[in-house]
């Protein structure tokens, strides 16, 4: 009987350890707003960047306008 109780206690300990998982500190967690994930800085999350500005040139040849954006 003592061995069954010890085996049951070991099984319950193992099951409790498998059900509790820490949160991951990756980009998805940072984007969701987890503050203590290790990715929050002074200006917000480190993975969030402002979009890069586009440079466009417009060239007229005769009556045709051609715009190229980089």
N, CA, C and O of each residue as an XYZ file, in Angstrom:
280
protein
N       0.822     -1.190      0.000
C       0.000      0.000      0.000
C       0.865      1.252      0.000
O       0.533      2.257     -0.628
N       1.978      1.169      0.715
C       2.881      2.320      0.785
C       3.462      2.634     -0.593
O       3.660      3.800     -0.934
N       3.728      1.618     -1.367
C       4.301      1.823     -2.695
C       3.283      2.444     -3.656
O       3.642      3.252     -4.512
N       2.013      2.061     -3.508
C       0.970      2.665     -4.342
C       0.803      4.150     -4.030
O       0.607      4.959     -4.936
N       0.881      4.505     -2.750
C       0.774      5.910     -2.369
C       1.954      6.719     -2.899
O       1.779      7.845     -3.364
N       3.146      6.150     -2.829
C       4.333      6.844     -3.344
C       4.255      6.994     -4.861
O       4.618      8.037     -5.405
N       3.781      5.951     -5.544
C       3.637      6.029     -6.999
C       2.577      7.064     -7.373
O       2.761      7.819     -8.327
N       1.477      7.104     -6.634
C       0.435      8.103     -6.893
C       0.933      9.517     -6.651
O       0.627     10.430     -7.419
N       1.706      9.700     -5.577
C       2.275     11.016     -5.294
C       3.242     11.445     -6.397
O       3.244     12.607     -6.802
N       4.053     10.520     -6.877
C       4.971     10.829     -7.974
C       4.233     11.177     -9.255
O       4.633     12.085     -9.984
N       3.154     10.453     -9.528
C       2.360     10.722    -10.725
C       1.672     12.079    -10.640
O       1.621     12.811    -11.628
N       1.143     12.417     -9.469
C       0.499     13.719     -9.298
C       1.511     14.858     -9.395
O       1.203     15.915     -9.944
N       2.710     14.650     -8.868
C       3.752     15.673     -8.964
C       4.155     15.895    -10.418
O       4.324     17.032    -10.859
N       4.304     14.805    -11.152
C       4.660     14.912    -12.566
C       3.561     15.619    -13.364
O       3.854     16.455    -14.219
N       2.305     15.287    -13.085
C       1.189     15.910    -13.802
C       1.095     17.399    -13.485
O       0.798     18.204    -14.367
N       1.346     17.769    -12.231
C       1.296     19.186    -11.856
C       2.418     19.966    -12.529
O       2.230     21.124    -12.903
N       3.577     19.343    -12.685
C       4.696     20.035    -13.332
C       4.448     20.221    -14.825
O       4.877     21.221    -15.401
N       3.774     19.286    -15.448
C       3.523     19.385    -16.883
C       2.408     20.375    -17.210
O       2.381     20.917    -18.315
N       1.487     20.626    -16.279
C       0.384     21.532    -16.583
C       0.766     22.993    -16.410
O       0.143     23.857    -17.026
N       1.755     23.295    -15.603
C       2.169     24.680    -15.364
C       3.348     24.979    -16.270
O       4.415     24.385    -16.119
N       3.162     25.907    -17.221
C       4.228     26.277    -18.146
C       4.485     27.772    -18.043
O       3.536     28.551    -17.954
N       5.742     28.189    -18.052
C       6.023     29.639    -18.054
C       5.729     30.238    -19.425
O       5.758     29.534    -20.434
N       5.447     31.539    -19.460
C       5.198     32.208    -20.732
C       6.518     32.441    -21.453
O       7.545     32.725    -20.838
N       6.459     32.313    -22.766
C       7.649     32.530    -23.568
C       7.809     34.013    -23.864
O       6.828     34.741    -24.013
N       9.066     34.450    -23.945
C       9.349     35.860    -24.243
C       9.780     35.991    -25.701
O      10.930     36.325    -25.984
N       8.871     35.734    -26.609
C       9.193     35.909    -28.019
C       8.400     37.082    -28.583
O       7.713     37.784    -27.840
N       8.489     37.291    -29.849
C       7.878     38.476    -30.457
C       6.359     38.463    -30.360
O       5.737     39.518    -30.237
N       5.766     37.296    -30.413
C       4.310     37.232    -30.337
C       3.831     37.649    -28.961
O       2.847     38.379    -28.835
N       4.526     37.186    -27.926
C       4.161     37.561    -26.563
C       4.373     39.050    -26.364
O       3.556     39.705    -25.716
N       5.451     39.601    -26.905
C       5.705     41.032    -26.761
C       4.638     41.847    -27.478
O       4.220     42.891    -26.978
N       4.197     41.392    -28.625
C       3.183     42.136    -29.359
C       1.839     42.088    -28.653
O       1.023     42.996    -28.809
N       1.599     41.031    -27.874
C       0.349     40.941    -27.133
C       0.346     41.859    -25.925
O      -0.717     42.115    -25.360
N       1.487     42.356    -25.516
C       1.511     43.324    -24.438
C       1.982     42.799    -23.104
O       1.672     43.409    -22.080
N       2.708     41.714    -23.058
C       3.236     41.228    -21.793
C       4.370     42.146    -21.375
O       5.361     42.277    -22.093
N       4.234     42.780    -20.225
C       5.192     43.807    -19.812
C       6.512     43.193    -19.364
O       7.575     43.727    -19.682
N       6.469     42.116    -18.654
C       7.692     41.549    -18.083
C       8.267     40.422    -18.926
O       8.924     39.527    -18.394
N       8.037     40.449    -20.202
C       8.565     39.412    -21.078
C      10.014     39.675    -21.455
O      10.646     38.823    -22.079
N      10.555     40.834    -21.092
C      11.942     41.133    -21.399
C      12.115     41.845    -22.716
O      13.236     41.955    -23.213
N      11.037     42.333    -23.295
C      11.145     42.982    -24.592
C      10.542     44.377    -24.591
O      10.434     44.988    -25.654
N      10.149     44.900    -23.446
C       9.576     46.242    -23.380
C      10.679     47.249    -23.093
O      11.462     47.071    -22.159
N      10.741     48.289    -23.883
C      11.747     49.333    -23.713
C      11.099     50.662    -23.402
O       9.909     50.726    -23.094
N      11.880     51.725    -23.483
C      11.392     53.060    -23.175
C      10.356     53.507    -24.200
O       9.359     54.130    -23.836
N      10.578     53.200    -25.464
C       9.670     53.627    -26.537
C       8.686     52.544    -26.940
O       8.140     52.598    -28.042
N       8.449     51.585    -26.102
C       7.517     50.510    -26.421
C       8.252     49.192    -26.568
O       9.398     49.052    -26.141
N       7.588     48.242    -27.167
C       8.181     46.933    -27.357
C       9.305     47.008    -28.378
O       9.249     47.791    -29.327
N      10.320     46.191    -28.173
C      11.494     46.239    -29.035
C      11.202     45.708    -30.434
O      11.908     46.050    -31.382
N      10.181     44.884    -30.574
C       9.897     44.297    -31.882
C       9.018     45.188    -32.743
O       8.840     44.913    -33.929
N       8.470     46.243    -32.173
C       7.587     47.132    -32.929
C       8.404     48.283    -33.488
O       9.063     49.006    -32.740
N       8.360     48.452    -34.788
C       9.091     49.541    -35.437
C       8.128     50.354    -36.272
O       7.107     49.851    -36.742
N       8.464     51.605    -36.447
C       7.669     52.451    -37.333
C       7.977     52.081    -38.774
O       9.093     51.659    -39.078
N       7.013     52.231    -39.660
C       7.268     51.895    -41.057
C       8.308     52.829    -41.674
O       8.394     54.008    -41.329
N       9.072     52.286    -42.569
C      10.116     53.044    -43.241
C       9.467     54.001    -44.234
O       8.549     53.630    -44.966
N       9.955     55.228    -44.248
C       9.411     56.214    -45.179
C       9.740     55.858    -46.616
O      10.812     55.324    -46.900
N       8.823     56.152    -47.518
C       9.030     55.842    -48.925
C       9.515     57.080    -49.660
O       9.076     58.198    -49.392
N      10.415     56.857    -50.576
C      10.932     57.933    -51.422
C      10.364     57.720    -52.819
O      10.590     56.683    -53.442
N       9.630     58.704    -53.297
C       9.004     58.596    -54.618
C       9.548     59.687    -55.538
O       9.774     60.822    -55.119
N       9.751     59.316    -56.788
C      10.180     60.273    -57.813
C       9.148     60.274    -58.920
O       8.673     59.225    -59.354
N       8.812     61.458    -59.364
C       7.863     61.605    -60.464
C       8.579     62.242    -61.644
O       9.220     63.286    -61.518
N       8.456     61.594    -62.785
C       9.105     62.075    -64.005
C       8.022     62.255    -65.068
O       7.210     61.361    -65.306
N       8.028     63.422    -65.696
C       7.094     63.701    -66.783
C       7.828     63.548    -68.106
O       8.880     64.155    -68.310
N       7.284     62.747    -68.995
C       7.821     62.616    -70.344
C       6.679     62.889    -71.308
O       5.816     62.045    -71.548
N       6.706     64.079    -71.842
C       5.581     64.481    -72.691
C       4.360     64.705    -71.814
O       4.384     65.528    -70.899
N       3.290     63.968    -72.100
C       2.082     64.070    -71.283
C       1.912     62.878    -70.345
O       0.860     62.730    -69.723
N       2.916     62.040    -70.238
C       2.828     60.827    -69.418
C       3.606     61.045    -68.124
O       4.772     61.439    -68.135
N       2.935     60.782    -67.025
C       3.585     60.901    -65.722
C       3.965     59.508    -65.237
O       3.145     58.591    -65.254
N       5.209     59.358    -64.808
C       5.688     58.081    -64.295
C       6.209     58.299    -62.886
O       7.090     59.133    -62.678
N       5.678     57.557    -61.907
C       6.092     57.674    -60.514
C       6.739     56.362    -60.093
O       6.163     55.288    -60.264
N       7.944     56.464    -59.541
C       8.675     55.300    -59.054
C       8.940     55.511    -57.572
O       9.506     56.532    -57.180
N       8.535     54.552    -56.750
C       8.760     54.628    -55.301
C       9.752     53.549    -54.891
O       9.659     52.405    -55.336
N      10.693     53.919    -54.047
C      11.703     52.985    -53.551
C      11.383     52.601    -52.129
O      12.115     51.819    -51.521
